[in-house]
Amino acid sequence: MTAAAGGPVVAPARMFLAEAVAAVDVDGVRAVWRAAYAAGEPRWYRDRIAAIGRARGDAGPMPAAA
C-alpha cells in the first residue's frame, strides 16, 4: 500500500486516549498509562490519560513518571 503522494503508508499511532476512555475500570486505564509511558508518549499526553483514570473513581494514585 502506498500513500496518494506515492510514499509509504505509515500505520496510525496507537490511540491511548481512546483506549483509556474504553477501559472497563481504573486498572485498565492504569495499564493504558503504562503502555503510553513505555511508548515514550509525552508527559502532557499521559496526564490526560491519568485524568481519565481519576474521573473513573479513586482507586489510588496513577503511577508516577520516572
HELIX and SHEET records of a PDB file:
HELIX    1   1 PHE A   16  ALA A   22  1                                   7    
HELIX    2   2 VAL A   26  ALA A   38  1                                  13    
HELIX    3   3 ARG A   43  ARG A   56  1                                  14    
END                                                                             
